[in-house]
Amino acid sequence: MYSMTGYGRGTASSDGRELTVELKSVNNRFLDIGLKLPRQLSFLEDSLRRRLSEALSRGHVDVFVNYRNTRSDAKTVRIDEALLGAYLTSARESAKALGLTDDITLSRALSLPDVTTILPADEDQDALTALAEQAMSLAIDGLKAMRWKEGERLKADLSARIDTMTGYAAQVEKRAPAVVEEYRAKLTARIEDLLQETEVDRARLATEVAIFADRAAIDEEIVRLNTHLIHFKELLVAQEPVGRKMDFLVQEMNRECNTIGSKANDAELTSIVLLSKAEIEKLREQIQNIE
């Protein structure tokens, strides 16, 4: 089980080139990737997205890529000879008109504004692609390790809450038959008190109790709730991403608890249902963190 929150970093270097990939992920219903690449590395976007899509299934992931090239051929210098010629022509004309000495040297001429431009050299895309793949793999390993560690903590918490829910379900199942019997006893006592010496119509009483029992029957809901709890426990040890499945199961558990609460004409059952719903809300909150 993996959380959707984590951080990973990977660096790869070769032949004077160094590329670093940082990954930061948070919760999201689907996989959402935000890439921040230097302009000269924009050709890597598709391959990096594909690599992340293969490794992750959910979460918002911010990708930061930094690149450093220390090779001697990393940059090129371009001289704007037309602009330099215009500078020199104007300078010589001014020197002649004002009677000044022409002391312009090449080094001084090259320092004139906009005469020289330093540009990054064309990169070796194959070499950078290989570096990016290596750095991304290291970053993903780090990210998944952190997400797994957080996922294990979440698994322990969810398992404990499911055990609590299973205990509540057992209490509901044990209490349910007694509700009908208590209703029968209360109804009989109330009728006998009202009629006093008059004989109680046992057939009519049995019919009323049967109607109540049918209306208050929660056997099917208990069976479905227990089935959901068992399925949830199976998901805790599943090898694939289970966040969405868990979210669906929690919705179904909540539905069954609501039905039991609406049918249960009993204070004790209502109390158990309220405790169950509180656990379900805690489950729902934690599941939002699971991939």
Backbone as CSV, one residue per row, in Angstrom:
resi,resn,N_x,N_y,N_z,CA_x,CA_y,CA_z,C_x,C_y,C_z
1,MET,0.842,-1.192,0.000,0.000,0.000,0.000,0.875,1.240,0.000
2,TYR,0.511,2.182,-0.857,1.285,3.415,-0.985,0.425,4.636,-0.669
3,SER,1.044,5.567,0.045,0.436,6.885,0.213,0.634,7.662,-1.089
4,MET,-0.049,8.794,-1.214,0.165,9.656,-2.376,1.079,10.838,-2.055
5,THR,1.576,10.888,-0.825,2.443,11.995,-0.418,3.886,11.515,-0.309
6,GLY,4.794,12.237,-0.956,6.190,11.824,-0.862,7.117,12.755,-1.613
7,TYR,8.412,12.450,-1.513,9.449,13.256,-2.167,10.552,12.318,-2.627
8,GLY,11.093,12.604,-3.812,12.209,11.822,-4.323,13.148,12.704,-5.131
9,ARG,14.429,12.350,-5.101,15.435,13.142,-5.819,16.461,12.210,-6.433
10,GLY,16.831,12.490,-7.674,17.839,11.682,-8.332,18.756,12.549,-9.178
11,THR,20.047,12.245,-9.153,21.037,12.988,-9.933,21.865,12.014,-10.755
12,ALA,22.084,12.360,-12.011,22.929,11.559,-12.893,23.917,12.486,-13.578
13,SER,25.158,12.034,-13.712,26.176,12.867,-14.353,27.060,12.017,-15.249
14,SER,27.554,12.648,-16.309,28.446,11.959,-17.241,29.078,12.964,-18.183
15,ASP,30.409,12.849,-18.344,31.121,13.631,-19.351,30.837,15.129,-19.251
16,GLY,30.881,15.666,-18.025,30.697,17.098,-17.839,29.248,17.560,-17.798
17,ARG,28.311,16.640,-17.901,26.884,16.986,-17.825,26.311,16.431,-16.526
18,GLU,25.481,17.225,-15.855,24.826,16.785,-14.617,23.353,17.178,-14.652
19,LEU,22.468,16.216,-14.447,21.024,16.463,-14.507,20.374,15.936,-13.230
20,THR,19.550,16.758,-12.611,18.873,16.403,-11.356,17.357,16.473,-11.535
21,VAL,16.664,15.456,-11.029,15.204,15.406,-11.062,14.687,15.352,-9.629
22,GLU,13.774,16.252,-9.293,13.105,16.241,-7.989,11.617,16.005,-8.195
23,LEU,11.030,15.153,-7.361,9.613,14.828,-7.437,8.943,15.126,-6.096
24,LYS,7.841,15.845,-6.144,7.032,16.101,-4.947,5.594,15.725,-5.277
25,SER,5.001,14.842,-4.481,3.637,14.387,-4.779,2.711,14.606,-3.592
26,VAL,1.464,14.940,-3.912,0.407,15.120,-2.916,-0.847,14.425,-3.431
27,ASN,-1.901,14.480,-2.629,-3.134,13.769,-2.963,-3.816,14.337,-4.210
28,ASN,-4.394,13.441,-4.989,-5.217,13.838,-6.130,-6.015,12.620,-6.579
29,ARG,-7.215,12.850,-7.089,-8.056,11.716,-7.500,-7.439,10.941,-8.646
30,PHE,-6.729,11.626,-9.522,-6.106,10.984,-10.677,-4.628,11.352,-10.704
31,LEU,-3.902,10.824,-11.674,-2.499,11.187,-11.826,-2.400,12.493,-12.589
32,ASP,-1.834,13.496,-11.933,-1.686,14.827,-12.524,-0.221,15.226,-12.399
33,ILE,0.422,15.471,-13.539,1.869,15.735,-13.554,2.131,17.177,-13.972
34,GLY,2.876,17.894,-13.147,3.296,19.254,-13.474,4.799,19.292,-13.685
35,LEU,5.224,19.566,-14.910,6.651,19.540,-15.260,7.233,20.942,-15.334
36,LYS,8.394,21.124,-14.754,9.125,22.397,-14.844,10.515,22.081,-15.385
37,LEU,10.698,22.340,-16.700,11.924,21.997,-17.400,12.646,23.246,-17.895
38,PRO,13.981,23.244,-17.879,14.705,24.309,-18.587,14.332,24.267,-20.070
39,ARG,14.354,25.410,-20.695,13.897,25.489,-22.081,14.651,24.546,-23.010
40,GLN,15.965,24.410,-22.800,16.749,23.580,-23.711,16.483,22.085,-23.520
41,LEU,15.725,21.740,-22.446,15.408,20.325,-22.194,13.951,19.994,-22.487
42,SER,13.238,20.873,-23.171,11.806,20.658,-23.425,11.535,19.367,-24.201
43,PHE,12.516,18.892,-24.949,12.321,17.666,-25.726,12.190,16.427,-24.826
44,LEU,12.510,16.568,-23.525,12.416,15.447,-22.588,11.017,15.262,-21.994
45,GLU,10.121,16.220,-22.220,8.830,16.218,-21.524,8.050,14.930,-21.735
46,ASP,7.893,14.483,-22.967,7.084,13.291,-23.237,7.645,12.052,-22.552
47,SER,8.955,11.870,-22.635,9.547,10.668,-22.043,9.446,10.684,-20.515
48,LEU,9.583,11.863,-19.897,9.465,11.949,-18.444,8.031,11.689,-17.988
49,ARG,7.079,12.237,-18.728,5.672,11.979,-18.395,5.352,10.495,-18.519
50,ARG,5.829,9.887,-19.570,5.560,8.460,-19.783,6.169,7.615,-18.667
51,ARG,7.371,7.973,-18.264,8.029,7.207,-17.190,7.255,7.308,-15.881
52,LEU,6.758,8.488,-15.558,5.976,8.650,-14.332,4.646,7.917,-14.411
53,SER,4.009,7.952,-15.568,2.721,7.278,-15.747,2.858,5.765,-15.571
54,GLU,4.019,5.233,-15.920,4.256,3.809,-15.744,4.484,3.450,-14.279
55,ALA,5.005,4.392,-13.510,5.384,4.106,-12.124,4.298,4.432,-11.112
56,LEU,3.427,5.430,-11.424,2.434,5.899,-10.469,1.050,5.839,-11.086
57,SER,0.036,5.747,-10.238,-1.336,5.704,-10.746,-2.192,6.880,-10.264
58,ARG,-1.861,7.455,-9.107,-2.650,8.572,-8.588,-1.733,9.583,-7.915
59,GLY,-2.237,10.810,-7.761,-1.506,11.855,-7.058,-1.120,12.987,-7.993
60,HIS,-0.979,14.182,-7.400,-0.448,15.316,-8.156,1.057,15.338,-7.929
61,VAL,1.828,15.267,-9.014,3.280,15.190,-8.920,3.905,16.398,-9.606
62,ASP,4.669,17.157,-8.840,5.462,18.253,-9.409,6.852,17.731,-9.717
63,VAL,7.315,17.995,-10.938,8.624,17.526,-11.402,9.512,18.740,-11.667
64,PHE,10.654,18.781,-10.988,11.608,19.867,-11.173,12.899,19.275,-11.750
65,VAL,13.323,19.810,-12.895,14.530,19.313,-13.549,15.566,20.433,-13.621
66,ASN,16.750,20.169,-13.100,17.857,21.124,-13.168,19.009,20.496,-13.944
67,TYR,19.667,21.337,-14.767,20.736,20.817,-15.621,21.950,21.731,-15.555
68,ARG,23.138,21.109,-15.488,24.388,21.876,-15.459,25.373,21.250,-16.437
69,ASN,25.928,22.093,-17.306,26.890,21.614,-18.294,28.211,22.353,-18.078
70,THR,29.254,21.611,-17.704,30.566,22.218,-17.447,31.572,21.893,-18.545
71,ARG,31.114,21.379,-19.642,32.003,21.052,-20.757,32.557,22.329,-21.410
72,SER,33.722,22.199,-22.034,34.335,23.356,-22.686,33.529,23.831,-23.886
73,ASP,32.754,22.942,-24.473,31.945,23.317,-25.635,30.495,23.586,-25.263
74,ALA,30.256,23.885,-23.980,28.881,24.081,-23.516,28.258,25.361,-24.054
75,LYS,29.099,26.350,-24.391,28.566,27.639,-24.844,29.298,28.086,-26.112
76,THR,28.606,28.899,-26.880,29.211,29.505,-28.065,29.089,31.023,-27.958
77,VAL,30.062,31.723,-28.570,30.053,33.198,-28.553,29.780,33.688,-29.976
78,ARG,28.800,34.555,-30.094,28.465,35.122,-31.400,28.761,36.618,-31.381
79,ILE,29.501,37.081,-32.397,29.839,38.512,-32.508,28.991,39.130,-33.617
80,ASP,28.292,40.183,-33.265,27.477,40.908,-34.245,28.403,41.880,-34.987
81,GLU,28.976,41.382,-36.109,29.969,42.181,-36.831,29.372,43.442,-37.455
82,ALA,28.120,43.363,-37.859,27.478,44.545,-38.441,27.351,45.655,-37.398
83,LEU,26.931,45.268,-36.193,26.799,46.251,-35.117,28.175,46.788,-34.721
84,LEU,29.163,45.887,-34.633,30.511,46.320,-34.294,31.059,47.296,-35.339
85,GLY,30.798,47.012,-36.631,31.236,47.920,-37.692,30.584,49.286,-37.569
86,ALA,29.311,49.305,-37.215,28.611,50.579,-37.042,29.214,51.368,-35.891
87,TYR,29.543,50.670,-34.775,30.193,51.328,-33.639,31.520,51.979,-34.088
88,LEU,32.321,51.185,-34.798,33.656,51.664,-35.186,33.568,52.839,-36.170
89,THR,32.665,52.743,-37.121,32.492,53.834,-38.093,32.118,55.126,-37.384
90,SER,31.160,55.029,-36.474,30.727,56.221,-35.726,31.858,56.761,-34.860
91,ALA,32.610,55.841,-34.245,33.700,56.284,-33.367,34.782,57.005,-34.162
92,ARG,35.134,56.479,-35.320,36.182,57.101,-36.131,35.732,58.467,-36.671
93,GLU,34.477,58.543,-37.059,33.965,59.832,-37.552,34.000,60.870,-36.435
94,SER,33.616,60.454,-35.236,33.637,61.382,-34.092,35.063,61.779,-33.749
95,ALA,35.978,60.791,-33.799,37.385,61.099,-33.500,37.957,62.092,-34.496
96,LYS,37.620,61.923,-35.767,38.115,62.834,-36.810,37.527,64.213,-36.627
97,ALA,36.220,64.279,-36.334,35.559,65.581,-36.208,36.036,66.339,-34.984
98,LEU,36.382,65.608,-33.925,36.764,66.269,-32.674,38.268,66.287,-32.461
99,GLY,38.999,65.713,-33.403,40.454,65.709,-33.281,40.952,64.813,-32.180
100,LEU,40.285,63.707,-31.957,40.669,62.769,-30.889,41.510,61.636,-31.472
101,THR,42.283,60.993,-30.592,43.092,59.856,-31.005,42.229,58.597,-31.034
102,ASP,42.362,57.836,-32.095,41.604,56.576,-32.197,42.355,55.498,-31.415
103,ASP,41.893,55.207,-30.199,42.577,54.218,-29.356,41.719,52.964,-29.133
104,ILE,40.772,52.696,-30.016,39.896,51.536,-29.859,40.660,50.251,-30.166
105,THR,40.644,49.299,-29.204,41.252,47.978,-29.389,40.150,46.932,-29.564
106,LEU,40.555,45.762,-29.975,39.556,44.693,-30.186,38.839,44.331,-28.895
107,SER,39.596,44.205,-27.813,38.974,43.818,-26.535,37.978,44.869,-26.079
108,ARG,38.362,46.166,-26.284,37.426,47.221,-25.896,36.211,47.230,-26.822
109,ALA,36.430,46.960,-28.084,35.321,46.950,-29.042,34.330,45.829,-28.724
110,LEU,34.854,44.680,-28.303,33.968,43.544,-28.002,33.148,43.766,-26.732
111,SER,33.577,44.708,-25.903,32.831,44.980,-24.670,31.695,45.978,-24.892
112,LEU,31.571,46.481,-26.099,30.474,47.408,-26.387,29.134,46.691,-26.291
113,PRO,28.065,47.413,-25.892,26.761,46.781,-25.685,26.265,46.023,-26.909
114,ASP,25.796,44.781,-26.642,25.132,43.917,-27.623,26.033,43.435,-28.752
115,VAL,27.343,43.697,-28.665,28.235,43.228,-29.727,28.445,41.718,-29.612
116,THR,28.622,41.228,-28.397,28.824,39.793,-28.192,27.611,39.193,-27.490
117,THR,27.270,37.985,-27.887,26.174,37.237,-27.278,26.674,35.833,-26.954
118,ILE,26.469,35.405,-25.714,26.862,34.055,-25.292,25.625,33.166,-25.331
119,LEU,25.692,32.098,-26.083,24.562,31.195,-26.268,24.939,29.777,-25.853
120,PRO,23.977,29.040,-25.305,24.264,27.626,-25.030,24.417,26.864,-26.344
121,ALA,25.374,25.975,-26.370,25.589,25.175,-27.574,24.463,24.159,-27.733
122,ASP,24.284,23.668,-28.917,23.297,22.620,-29.155,23.667,21.386,-28.337
123,GLU,22.671,20.859,-27.606,22.931,19.736,-26.710,22.827,18.403,-27.453
124,ASP,23.510,17.427,-26.897,23.422,16.053,-27.383,22.166,15.429,-26.773
125,GLN,21.094,15.365,-27.544,19.812,14.912,-27.011,19.862,13.468,-26.526
126,ASP,20.579,12.623,-27.214,20.663,11.221,-26.783,21.336,11.112,-25.420
127,ALA,22.433,11.877,-25.244,23.140,11.830,-23.963,22.261,12.358,-22.834
128,LEU,21.531,13.447,-23.111,20.652,14.025,-22.082,19.467,13.118,-21.782
129,THR,18.936,12.453,-22.793,17.826,11.525,-22.569,18.263,10.392,-21.651
130,ALA,19.454,9.866,-21.883,19.963,8.794,-21.023,20.147,9.284,-19.583
131,LEU,20.689,10.500,-19.412,20.854,11.064,-18.071,19.503,11.269,-17.393
132,ALA,18.537,11.779,-18.148,17.209,12.041,-17.585,16.547,10.742,-17.134
133,GLU,16.679,9.684,-17.923,16.102,8.389,-17.551,16.726,7.879,-16.255
134,GLN,18.033,8.029,-16.155,18.728,7.559,-14.955,18.329,8.368,-13.725
135,ALA,18.302,9.682,-13.866,17.927,10.544,-12.738,16.474,10.328,-12.339
136,MET,15.592,10.167,-13.330,14.174,9.947,-13.038,13.965,8.625,-12.310
137,SER,14.673,7.583,-12.694,14.545,6.294,-12.015,14.943,6.410,-10.544
138,LEU,16.042,7.118,-10.278,16.474,7.305,-8.888,15.446,8.113,-8.097
139,ALA,14.900,9.162,-8.730,13.902,10.001,-8.053,12.632,9.204,-7.761
140,ILE,12.198,8.382,-8.713,10.993,7.572,-8.516,11.211,6.564,-7.396
141,ASP,12.402,5.951,-7.353,12.697,5.000,-6.271,12.589,5.682,-4.909
142,GLY,13.140,6.885,-4.804,13.058,7.616,-3.538,11.634,8.003,-3.195
143,LEU,10.894,8.454,-4.204,9.500,8.848,-3.983,8.660,7.663,-3.524
144,LYS,8.806,6.535,-4.213,8.000,5.364,-3.871,8.381,4.808,-2.503
145,ALA,9.651,4.913,-2.138,10.064,4.453,-0.811,9.378,5.267,0.279
146,MET,9.307,6.590,0.080,8.638,7.437,1.066,7.133,7.178,1.066
147,ARG,6.560,7.022,-0.113,5.122,6.749,-0.195,4.773,5.395,0.419
148,TRP,5.664,4.416,0.251,5.427,3.096,0.852,5.477,3.177,2.371
149,LYS,6.469,3.908,2.895,6.599,4.035,4.344,5.350,4.675,4.944
150,GLU,4.864,5.732,4.312,3.634,6.384,4.774,2.443,5.455,4.587
151,GLY,2.457,4.677,3.499,1.368,3.731,3.250,1.276,2.654,4.318
152,GLU,2.427,2.188,4.803,2.421,1.182,5.867,1.795,1.735,7.150
153,ARG,2.083,2.998,7.421,1.476,3.612,8.609,-0.037,3.713,8.448
154,LEU,-0.467,4.099,7.242,-1.897,4.190,6.976,-2.555,2.814,7.053
155,LYS,-1.862,1.799,6.547,-2.409,0.442,6.581,-2.683,0.002,8.016
156,ALA,-1.731,0.265,8.910,-1.903,-0.118,10.311,-3.102,0.588,10.927
157,ASP,-3.254,1.868,10.614,-4.376,2.631,11.153,-5.704,2.113,10.598
158,LEU,-5.756,1.879,9.281,-6.984,1.395,8.667,-7.354,0.011,9.185
159,SER,-6.359,-0.842,9.367,-6.622,-2.188,9.871,-7.242,-2.137,11.262
160,ALA,-6.715,-1.265,12.102,-7.256,-1.134,13.459,-8.698,-0.629,13.424
161,ARG,-8.980,0.295,12.524,-10.345,0.837,12.444,-11.317,-0.195,11.870
162,ILE,-10.860,-1.006,10.937,-11.721,-2.056,10.399,-12.020,-3.097,11.472
163,ASP,-11.025,-3.401,12.306,-11.273,-4.323,13.430,-12.327,-3.739,14.367
164,THR,-12.239,-2.439,14.607,-13.244,-1.784,15.458,-14.631,-1.878,14.812
165,MET,-14.688,-1.625,13.511,-15.956,-1.718,12.790,-16.522,-3.142,12.823
166,THR,-15.635,-4.133,12.708,-16.080,-5.532,12.767,-16.684,-5.835,14.130
167,GLY,-16.086,-5.294,15.182,-16.637,-5.468,16.522,-18.010,-4.823,16.661
168,TYR,-18.183,-3.626,16.084,-19.485,-2.972,16.122,-20.528,-3.788,15.365
169,ALA,-20.136,-4.335,14.208,-21.067,-5.143,13.417,-21.515,-6.371,14.203
170,ALA,-20.586,-6.978,14.957,-20.934,-8.139,15.781,-21.920,-7.744,16.878
171,GLN,-21.726,-6.559,17.444,-22.657,-6.089,18.476,-24.054,-5.869,17.893
172,VAL,-24.107,-5.303,16.706,-25.405,-5.080,16.044,-26.086,-6.413,15.774
173,GLU,-25.311,-7.374,15.261,-25.881,-8.684,14.935,-26.411,-9.385,16.185
174,LYS,-25.710,-9.223,17.290,-26.130,-9.846,18.545,-27.355,-9.161,19.134
175,ARG,-27.416,-7.863,18.968,-28.510,-7.090,19.574,-29.804,-7.176,18.772
176,ALA,-29.729,-7.328,17.459,-30.903,-7.245,16.585,-32.066,-8.157,16.998
177,PRO,-31.852,-9.457,17.282,-33.007,-10.319,17.654,-33.690,-9.865,18.944
178,ALA,-32.916,-9.323,19.878,-33.496,-8.911,21.150,-34.434,-7.730,20.984
179,VAL,-34.233,-6.920,19.935,-35.084,-5.749,19.716,-36.524,-6.180,19.491
180,VAL,-36.740,-7.218,18.683,-38.097,-7.701,18.394,-38.739,-8.275,19.650
181,GLU,-37.962,-9.058,20.414,-38.507,-9.657,21.627,-38.889,-8.589,22.646
182,GLU,-38.067,-7.568,22.770,-38.380,-6.482,23.694,-39.611,-5.718,23.230
183,TYR,-39.755,-5.555,21.922,-40.942,-4.883,21.396,-42.185,-5.700,21.715
184,ARG,-42.080,-7.034,21.553,-43.221,-7.904,21.869,-43.616,-7.761,23.334
185,ALA,-42.627,-7.793,24.218,-42.913,-7.705,25.652,-43.516,-6.343,26.001
186,LYS,-42.977,-5.271,25.451,-43.503,-3.933,25.747,-44.917,-3.767,25.219
187,LEU,-45.166,-4.266,23.988,-46.502,-4.129,23.405,-47.523,-4.924,24.201
188,THR,-47.147,-6.137,24.617,-48.050,-6.971,25.421,-48.374,-6.293,26.745
189,ALA,-47.335,-5.791,27.399,-47.552,-5.137,28.695,-48.423,-3.901,28.542
190,ARG,-48.223,-3.135,27.476,-49.010,-1.923,27.273,-50.484,-2.250,27.013
191,ILE,-50.706,-3.261,26.182,-52.094,-3.644,25.874,-52.789,-4.190,27.112
192,GLU,-52.101,-5.051,27.852,-52.710,-5.630,29.066,-52.998,-4.547,30.089
193,ASP,-52.145,-3.539,30.148,-52.356,-2.452,31.098,-53.585,-1.625,30.713
194,LEU,-53.759,-1.458,29.382,-54.886,-0.671,28.914,-56.198,-1.449,29.056
195,LEU,-56.125,-2.746,28.716,-57.358,-3.548,28.734,-57.613,-4.175,30.087
196,GLN,-56.589,-4.228,30.901,-56.648,-4.804,32.257,-57.226,-6.223,32.219
197,GLU,-58.451,-6.430,32.592,-58.977,-7.782,32.743,-59.456,-8.377,31.422
198,THR,-59.505,-7.593,30.385,-59.948,-8.117,29.091,-58.853,-8.977,28.482
199,GLU,-59.252,-10.092,27.868,-58.291,-11.010,27.254,-57.633,-10.344,26.046
200,VAL,-56.314,-10.443,25.957,-55.560,-9.878,24.839,-55.716,-10.771,23.607
201,ASP,-55.954,-10.148,22.468,-56.076,-10.890,21.208,-54.662,-11.297,20.759
202,ARG,-54.304,-12.557,21.059,-52.958,-13.029,20.780,-52.638,-13.038,19.282
203,ALA,-53.611,-13.335,18.482,-53.393,-13.372,17.028,-53.077,-11.979,16.509
204,ARG,-53.845,-10.995,16.992,-53.600,-9.613,16.580,-52.235,-9.142,17.063
205,LEU,-51.873,-9.536,18.299,-50.584,-9.173,18.854,-49.446,-9.763,18.012
206,ALA,-49.624,-11.033,17.632,-48.594,-11.694,16.826,-48.434,-11.006,15.477
207,THR,-49.560,-10.562,14.918,-49.510,-9.867,13.626,-48.748,-8.550,13.744
208,GLU,-49.011,-7.780,14.784,-48.322,-6.499,14.996,-46.827,-6.705,15.196
209,VAL,-46.491,-7.737,15.977,-45.074,-8.020,16.212,-44.389,-8.440,14.915
210,ALA,-45.114,-9.241,14.107,-44.540,-9.690,12.832,-44.306,-8.511,11.894
211,ILE,-45.251,-7.567,11.884,-45.089,-6.377,11.038,-43.880,-5.570,11.491
212,PHE,-43.738,-5.412,12.810,-42.597,-4.672,13.341,-41.284,-5.385,13.007
213,ALA,-41.289,-6.718,13.174,-40.076,-7.497,12.908,-39.646,-7.364,11.451
214,ASP,-40.635,-7.356,10.561,-40.314,-7.220,9.139,-39.759,-5.829,8.839
215,ARG,-40.374,-4.841,9.479,-39.950,-3.463,9.233,-38.561,-3.199,9.820
216,ALA,-38.258,-3.859,10.932,-36.995,-3.612,11.622,-35.904,-4.625,11.258
217,ALA,-36.206,-5.527,10.338,-35.228,-6.564,9.985,-33.986,-5.946,9.341
218,ILE,-32.821,-6.286,9.868,-31.564,-5.732,9.343,-30.573,-6.840,9.005
219,ASP,-31.088,-8.065,8.850,-30.187,-9.192,8.559,-29.404,-8.965,7.271
220,GLU,-30.098,-8.511,6.224,-29.421,-8.318,4.939,-28.348,-7.229,5.041
221,GLU,-28.675,-6.161,5.752,-27.715,-5.071,5.908,-26.469,-5.528,6.679
222,ILE,-26.684,-6.364,7.697,-25.550,-6.871,8.481,-24.649,-7.747,7.618
223,VAL,-25.284,-8.608,6.806,-24.506,-9.488,5.922,-23.683,-8.657,4.940
224,ARG,-24.308,-7.656,4.329,-23.587,-6.816,3.364,-22.459,-6.033,4.040
225,LEU,-22.737,-5.528,5.242,-21.710,-4.769,5.961,-20.506,-5.655,6.272
226,ASN,-20.759,-6.880,6.747,-19.664,-7.804,7.045,-18.884,-8.168,5.779
227,THR,-19.596,-8.296,4.658,-18.933,-8.593,3.390,-18.002,-7.451,2.988
228,HIS,-18.475,-6.217,3.153,-17.639,-5.053,2.833,-16.407,-5.010,3.730
229,LEU,-16.582,-5.338,5.001,-15.454,-5.314,5.936,-14.405,-6.366,5.557
230,ILE,-14.862,-7.541,5.165,-13.937,-8.605,4.747,-13.191,-8.182,3.483
231,HIS,-13.932,-7.622,2.531,-13.308,-7.176,1.278,-12.278,-6.083,1.561
232,PHE,-12.590,-5.196,2.476,-11.667,-4.106,2.817,-10.354,-4.681,3.369
233,LYS,-10.470,-5.688,4.227,-9.264,-6.305,4.782,-8.417,-6.955,3.693
234,GLU,-9.089,-7.518,2.692,-8.350,-8.114,1.573,-7.583,-7.041,0.799
235,LEU,-8.193,-5.866,0.661,-7.523,-4.778,-0.061,-6.295,-4.277,0.684
236,LEU,-6.274,-4.436,2.003,-5.132,-3.972,2.785,-3.836,-4.685,2.404
237,VAL,-3.956,-5.894,1.856,-2.755,-6.651,1.488,-2.640,-6.833,-0.021
238,ALA,-3.464,-6.111,-0.779,-3.420,-6.221,-2.238,-2.132,-5.592,-2.768
239,GLN,-1.699,-6.038,-3.951,-0.451,-5.556,-4.535,-0.653,-4.357,-5.473
240,GLU,-1.886,-4.147,-5.913,-2.150,-3.046,-6.837,-2.719,-1.842,-6.080
241,PRO,-2.765,-0.661,-6.700,-3.382,0.510,-6.051,-4.829,0.237,-5.686
242,VAL,-5.224,0.598,-4.464,-6.553,0.237,-3.959,-7.345,1.437,-3.450
243,GLY,-6.824,2.632,-3.563,-7.486,3.798,-2.977,-8.911,3.990,-3.444
244,ARG,-9.139,3.883,-4.756,-10.487,4.098,-5.286,-11.450,3.003,-4.827
245,LYS,-10.979,1.758,-4.797,-11.827,0.658,-4.340,-12.203,0.841,-2.880
246,MET,-11.233,1.261,-2.085,-11.521,1.503,-0.669,-12.536,2.625,-0.499
247,ASP,-12.391,3.652,-1.290,-13.326,4.777,-1.218,-14.747,4.303,-1.513
248,PHE,-14.891,3.448,-2.522,-16.216,2.896,-2.859,-16.756,2.048,-1.712
249,LEU,-15.907,1.188,-1.120,-16.369,0.332,-0.035,-16.820,1.144,1.175
250,VAL,-16.098,2.207,1.472,-16.480,3.048,2.610,-17.839,3.699,2.370
251,GLN,-18.107,4.102,1.134,-19.428,4.646,0.810,-20.514,3.606,1.040
252,GLU,-20.244,2.356,0.647,-21.220,1.282,0.834,-21.416,0.962,2.316
253,MET,-20.342,0.970,3.082,-20.473,0.760,4.536,-21.361,1.832,5.159
254,ASN,-21.122,3.050,4.749,-21.919,4.160,5.276,-23.389,3.999,4.916
255,ARG,-23.642,3.517,3.692,-25.021,3.292,3.267,-25.717,2.238,4.138
256,GLU,-24.994,1.137,4.413,-25.586,0.069,5.235,-25.828,0.554,6.661
257,CYS,-24.887,1.326,7.205,-25.071,1.849,8.566,-26.263,2.803,8.640
258,ASN,-26.427,3.620,7.595,-27.582,4.523,7.577,-28.892,3.740,7.562
259,THR,-28.929,2.666,6.766,-30.139,1.848,6.694,-30.412,1.175,8.038
260,ILE,-29.370,0.627,8.644,-29.542,-0.007,9.963,-30.039,1.006,10.975
261,GLY,-29.473,2.212,10.936,-29.897,3.246,11.874,-31.346,3.656,11.684
262,SER,-31.787,3.718,10.420,-33.173,4.121,10.162,-34.169,3.026,10.545
263,LYS,-33.746,1.763,10.444,-34.648,0.653,10.789,-34.632,0.345,12.285
264,ALA,-33.505,0.588,12.911,-33.330,0.176,14.306,-34.116,1.086,15.240
265,ASN,-35.226,0.603,15.703,-36.049,1.343,16.669,-35.571,0.987,18.077
266,ASP,-34.271,1.296,18.320,-33.659,0.845,19.564,-32.496,1.764,19.894
267,ALA,-32.450,2.234,21.133,-31.424,3.195,21.545,-30.026,2.591,21.492
268,GLU,-29.898,1.329,21.898,-28.580,0.692,21.919,-28.030,0.529,20.501
269,LEU,-28.890,0.075,19.575,-28.459,-0.063,18.188,-28.095,1.293,17.583
270,THR,-28.884,2.292,17.894,-28.596,3.633,17.386,-27.239,4.124,17.869
271,SER,-26.926,3.851,19.130,-25.631,4.250,19.685,-24.482,3.558,18.954
272,ILE,-24.648,2.252,18.678,-23.605,1.500,17.962,-23.441,2.041,16.547
273,VAL,-24.556,2.370,15.895,-24.510,2.907,14.531,-23.762,4.237,14.501
274,LEU,-24.011,5.075,15.494,-23.316,6.372,15.545,-21.807,6.190,15.715
275,LEU,-21.418,5.233,16.552,-19.993,4.946,16.723,-19.395,4.427,15.407
276,SER,-20.158,3.589,14.711,-19.689,3.041,13.432,-19.503,4.146,12.402
277,LYS,-20.441,5.064,12.351,-20.355,6.153,11.373,-19.165,7.070,11.681
278,ALA,-18.848,7.231,12.960,-17.673,8.028,13.324,-16.391,7.355,12.811
279,GLU,-16.326,6.027,12.923,-15.169,5.301,12.403,-15.113,5.381,10.877
280,ILE,-16.265,5.334,10.244,-16.313,5.411,8.781,-15.776,6.754,8.300
281,GLU,-16.107,7.826,9.000,-15.595,9.143,8.615,-14.072,9.202,8.749
282,LYS,-13.547,8.572,9.789,-12.092,8.533,9.948,-11.453,7.698,8.840
283,LEU,-12.111,6.600,8.474,-11.629,5.782,7.357,-11.613,6.602,6.064
284,ARG,-12.701,7.344,5.847,-12.822,8.132,4.626,-11.676,9.166,4.525
285,GLU,-11.370,9.799,5.656,-10.296,10.805,5.657,-8.952,10.165,5.312
286,GLN,-8.669,9.013,5.912,-7.380,8.376,5.676,-7.243,7.840,4.256
287,ILE,-8.345,7.367,3.702,-8.304,6.782,2.360,-7.949,7.816,1.310
288,GLN,-8.256,9.084,1.574,-7.928,10.130,0.603,-6.428,10.233,0.374
289,ASN,-5.624,9.624,1.262,-4.165,9.678,1.129,-3.586,8.471,0.396
290,ILE,-4.438,7.498,0.055,-3.932,6.227,-0.477,-3.996,6.206,-1.993
291,GLU,-2.917,5.711,-2.597,-2.847,5.626,-4.053,-3.865,4.611,-4.569
